[in-house]
Amino acid sequence: MKQVKKVKRNRKILFTVVIVAIIICAAAIGYLWFANQSRDNKYQSTLDTLEQQYTDYTTLVENTALPEGWSESTLSALKEKALNAYDVSEITLYQNAVDGDVEAQKKIGNSETAKSQPETVTVYTQILKNLNAYPENLAKLAINDESLLAFVADYPNQKDKNLAETEVPVLEGDMTLINSLKAADPRWGYLPFGNSLFAQSGAPETALSMVFSYLLEDPKYSPAYFALWAPEFGYDIEPVKENDNIFGGASYAFGVNYTPLPGYEAYVNDSLSQGSVVIAELAAQDGSDNNNFVVIPMADENGNWVIYDPLSSELKKTVSPDDIKEQLVNVYAFWR
């Protein structure tokens, strides 16, 4: 009798254990299912947000109307730049996570938010929402060199900027060296100049600034200084005229020796070998008459020219003469 009771008691215990085990397993399975659903919902929710943000941005870009006076080609180029700036990698990552890609899920981890878009997307948005405020040629600066995007974007806030002679900024740094200066510098780039802005048409004056501040070892000869000086003689509209040019006029005015030369490689090399600093006029590669003016202070040991370009974001670059000799229009040599 005692044995029978013991068996029944053991069966009850076993039954209870089994029931408890089933409950625990069911709870675990339920928890895992809920956790998985929560995780998947998080991925999907983030993906939905990312896709909406991308749709809003592309809609803005594609629906931006052609400003008065702009060409279709410039607007198309700007839109292409803006679309290419958008980073869609996070959309792809979260889509893969939603689709069950374990590696994508591991990469996301416990992150609460997706990676932000590059700052350029914010700047393009700012420009496109107010595109009528921007001159076409100024927008071309950003199209050709995206490092100038922020400079271009700030134009509406700076367009009325002007300088009195007492406010002319001076240069900083060692004047015994060539300083790499840019026409699109906020200190002078927004100045009205000629028929546009200094950032667009101030390459000759910026080149002069690099050369004269070096040869005269005087920081007062900033691009802004020449931006104020050039209009007195009409050089802001026409830097190179028949029987006259800004380089000869400045040399005479400020006591720097100067020789104009034909635009040939040999003249550049000969001038550099004699210790002169050269400003070279380069034909525009787009076929327009917007020639550039670059400073060539020296050649390296391989005969390549060291070039300081006022319209490029690069501090300086080394170029083989063979690569630009066909662009040479005029050469101007300076020395003390």
SVG drawing of the C-alpha trace seen along z (x, -y; Angstrom):
<svg xmlns="http://www.w3.org/2000/svg" viewBox="-2 -105 71 107">
<polyline fill="none" stroke="black" stroke-width="0.4" points="0.0,0.0 2.8,-2.4 4.5,-1.5 1.4,-2.4 1.1,-5.8 4.8,-6.5 4.4,-5.7 1.3,-8.0 3.2,-10.8 6.2,-10.4 3.8,-10.6 2.3,-13.8 5.7,-15.3 6.8,-14.3 3.6,-15.7 4.1,-18.9 7.7,-19.2 6.6,-18.5 3.9,-21.1 6.3,-23.7 8.9,-22.8 6.3,-23.3 5.3,-26.6 8.9,-27.8 9.6,-26.7 6.4,-28.4 7.4,-31.6 10.9,-31.5 9.6,-31.0 7.1,-33.8 9.8,-36.1 12.1,-35.3 9.2,-35.8 8.3,-39.1 11.9,-40.2 12.4,-39.3 9.2,-41.1 10.3,-44.2 13.7,-44.1 12.2,-43.6 9.7,-46.4 12.6,-48.7 14.4,-47.9 11.3,-48.5 10.5,-51.7 13.9,-53.1 13.8,-52.0 10.5,-53.7 12.0,-56.9 15.1,-56.7 13.1,-56.1 10.8,-59.0 13.7,-61.3 15.3,-60.2 12.0,-60.6 11.6,-64.2 15.1,-65.1 14.9,-63.6 11.5,-65.3 13.0,-68.7 15.9,-68.2 13.8,-67.0 11.1,-69.6 13.5,-72.6 12.5,-75.0 14.9,-76.7 15.8,-80.2 15.5,-83.1 18.6,-83.6 20.0,-80.1 20.7,-77.5 19.2,-74.0 22.6,-72.4 23.8,-74.3 20.6,-73.3 20.9,-69.7 24.6,-69.6 23.7,-71.0 20.8,-68.5 23.1,-65.7 25.7,-66.8 23.0,-67.1 21.6,-63.6 25.1,-62.1 25.8,-63.7 23.1,-61.6 24.4,-58.6 21.9,-55.7 24.1,-53.1 22.0,-53.2 18.8,-52.5 20.5,-49.5 21.8,-48.4 18.3,-48.5 16.6,-46.9 19.0,-44.0 18.3,-43.8 14.6,-43.7 15.2,-40.9 16.9,-38.9 20.6,-39.5 22.4,-38.6 25.5,-40.6 23.5,-43.7 21.7,-43.2 25.0,-42.8 26.3,-46.0 23.3,-47.9 23.6,-46.4 21.8,-48.4 22.0,-51.6 18.9,-53.8 19.4,-56.0 20.7,-55.7 23.9,-57.5 23.3,-61.1 23.7,-62.4 26.8,-64.3 26.8,-68.0 26.8,-68.6 23.2,-67.3 22.1,-70.0 23.9,-72.6 22.4,-71.5 19.0,-71.6 19.6,-75.1 20.7,-76.2 17.9,-74.4 15.2,-75.8 16.3,-79.3 17.9,-78.8 16.6,-82.1 18.9,-84.0 22.0,-82.5 23.7,-83.8 24.3,-80.9 28.1,-81.6 28.4,-81.4 26.6,-78.0 29.1,-76.8 31.9,-77.3 30.2,-74.6 29.5,-72.4 33.2,-72.5 34.6,-72.3 32.4,-70.9 34.7,-72.2 33.3,-75.7 29.7,-74.6 29.5,-76.2 31.0,-79.5 28.3,-79.5 25.5,-78.6 26.3,-81.7 26.0,-84.1 22.5,-85.5 23.9,-86.5 27.0,-88.1 26.0,-89.5 25.8,-93.1 29.3,-92.9 31.6,-95.8 34.9,-97.2 36.0,-100.6 39.7,-101.1 40.2,-101.2 38.7,-97.7 40.9,-96.0 42.2,-92.7 45.9,-92.1 47.5,-88.7 48.8,-86.4 51.8,-84.1 55.3,-84.3 55.7,-86.9 59.1,-85.5 57.1,-82.6 54.4,-82.4 51.1,-82.2 48.4,-80.1 45.4,-82.5 42.0,-81.9 39.5,-84.2 36.7,-82.5 37.8,-83.4 35.1,-84.8 37.3,-87.8 37.0,-89.1 35.2,-86.6 31.7,-88.1 32.9,-91.6 31.1,-93.0 33.7,-93.0 33.5,-93.9 30.2,-92.4 30.1,-89.6 31.7,-88.7 35.4,-88.7 35.2,-84.9 34.2,-84.5 36.4,-87.0 39.2,-87.9 41.8,-85.4 44.2,-88.1 44.1,-90.2 44.5,-87.1 47.5,-86.0 49.0,-89.5 48.4,-89.4 50.4,-86.2 53.3,-87.6 53.5,-91.1 53.0,-90.2 56.0,-87.8 58.3,-90.0 57.6,-93.2 57.3,-91.1 54.3,-93.2 51.0,-91.7 49.0,-94.7 48.9,-93.4 45.9,-91.1 43.4,-90.2 41.0,-92.7 43.7,-95.4 43.8,-94.7 40.0,-94.3 39.8,-98.0 42.7,-99.1 41.8,-97.5 38.5,-99.3 40.3,-102.7 41.8,-101.7 39.1,-99.5 41.1,-96.3 38.1,-94.7 36.2,-94.6 39.1,-93.9 42.3,-92.8 44.1,-92.3 43.6,-95.1 45.3,-96.0 48.6,-97.6 47.8,-97.5 47.1,-94.9 46.7,-94.8 50.1,-93.2 52.0,-96.0 49.9,-98.6 50.4,-97.1 54.2,-96.6 54.5,-100.3 52.4,-101.4 54.1,-99.3 57.7,-99.2 58.0,-95.6 60.0,-94.6 57.9,-93.0 58.2,-91.5 55.3,-90.3 56.1,-87.3 54.4,-85.1 52.6,-82.0 55.2,-79.4 56.7,-76.7 60.2,-77.9 59.5,-81.4 58.2,-80.1 61.2,-77.8 63.6,-80.6 62.0,-83.1 61.9,-80.5 65.6,-79.7 66.4,-83.4 64.6,-83.6 61.5,-85.3 58.0,-84.5 55.6,-83.8 51.9,-84.5 50.5,-82.4 47.2,-83.1 45.5,-79.8 42.8,-79.5 39.4,-78.3 38.9,-74.6 35.1,-75.1 35.8,-77.2 34.6,-80.4 36.7,-83.6 36.9,-83.1 40.7,-82.5 42.4,-81.7 45.6,-83.2 47.9,-81.0 51.2,-81.6 54.2,-79.6 57.1,-80.4 59.4,-77.5 59.9,-74.2 60.8,-71.0 63.8,-68.8 61.9,-66.9 61.1,-70.0 57.4,-70.1 55.9,-73.4 54.6,-74.2 51.3,-76.0 49.2,-78.1 45.7,-78.3 43.4,-81.1 40.3,-79.2 41.2,-75.8 40.7,-74.5 44.1,-72.8 46.9,-74.7 49.2,-74.0 49.9,-71.4 52.7,-70.1 52.0,-69.8 54.0,-68.6 54.4,-71.4 53.1,-69.0 49.8,-68.9 49.0,-72.6 51.3,-74.1 48.5,-74.1 46.5,-76.3 49.1,-79.0 47.9,-82.3 50.3,-84.9 53.1,-84.8 54.1,-87.5 57.5,-87.4 58.1,-89.4 61.2,-90.0 62.8,-92.5"/>
</svg>
